Amino acid sequence: MKKVQQKIKNYAKARGWDTPEPAHIAKSLVIEDAELLELFQWDNFTRKKVLKNKELMDKIKDELADIFIYAFDMAVTLRLDAETAVLQKLKKVEEKYPETLVKGCRKNYLKLKHKHRKQNA
């Protein structure tokens, strides 16, 4: 991930875009997320259907890349190590939603999620 972060840093610096405001990046992330969601707006594609549709897969790949780039750009801008952040978050959610309680049961996951939200409200 450090290699990707460096590449994004170099790309932004070469264009004079290396001092963005975090709010601008956050807004761009949401916009790109919406563009990904728009691909699914009028259909509930199954994974199998998506995988068979090369044109849709190419569009998804491009939108995901935009999302990843902005996410890494936020990490670069705020001097965060993206890999460490992801690994730390994975550890938190593994503890928050233990495999033994949620495996194969979205209902249990939702119960835990609501419980955690109430505790943090």
N, C-alpha and C positions, 0 to 999 in steps of 0.2 A: 504494500500500500504506500510505502514511503516513496517508491519510484513514481507512482501515479500522482501523489501529492506534489512532488518536485516538478513533474511534467506540467501540471496545471499551474503551479507557481511561475514557471518559466514562460508559459504561454501568456498568462495575464501580464507579467512584467514586460514582455516584449511589445505588448500593445498599450502599455500605460494604464492597465486595468488592475494594478496590484494593490490598490488601497480602497477596495469597496467597503461600503457600510454593511454590517451584518444583516440589517433589516432588508436591504436590497437583495441580498442573496436569498434570504428566507422567502421573500415574495416570489423570486424567480423559481425557487423550489416548488412552491405551491402551484405556480402557473404550469410548470413542466409536469407535475403530478396530474393536474387537470387534463393536460394534453394526452397523457397515458390513459386516463380514465375515459376520455372521449372516444378512444378506440373501441371501448366496450359499451358505449352508450345505448345502443339499440339492440344489443344481443347479449345473451348470457352464454358466451362461448365456454364450452368445456375445454379442459386442458388438451384432450385428444384433438378437438377441432382446431384449436389454436396451433398446435404443433404441425398439423397438416397444411396450414395456410401460410405459405412462404411470404406473401405480401404483408400479411398481418404481423408475422414474426419479425420481418424487417422493420416495420413501423414501431413495434414494441421495443425492439433492440435500440433503435434510435432514441426513443423517448426515455428509456431506462438510462441510456448513456448520458443524456442531458441531465437527468436527475442525479446520477452519480457524480457528474462533473460539478454541479452546483453544491452537492453535499461535501465533496472534497475541497471545493473552493472555500466553503465555510470553515472547514478544518484548517486550511492553510491561513486564511485571514485571521483566525483566532488562535493560531499557533497550537493547534491540538494534534495529537498523534491519533489519526483515524483508527488505526489497527488496535491500539490500546483502548480507545473509547468503545469500539465494537466488542472486543473481548470482555471488557468490564461489564457492559450492558448485558451481554449474553449470560454472564455469571449471575447477574441480578435476576434476570427473568427465569433462569433455571431454578433458582431458589424460590422465586415468587410463585412459579407454576410447576411444581414437581411432576416429573414424568409419571410417577405412581398415581397421582391424583387426576391428571388430565389426559393421559394417553387414550385416544379414541373417543373422547367424550367432551365435546364442545360445551355441553351444559355445565360440567364441572369447571371448565375454564372460565365461563362467563360468571359463575357464582363467585369464584376467587377474584376475578377482575372487579366485580361490583363491591366485594368486601374490601379490597385494597383501596378503591376509590373513596369509600365511606370513611375509612381510617385516615386518609390523607386530606379529607375535605376540611 
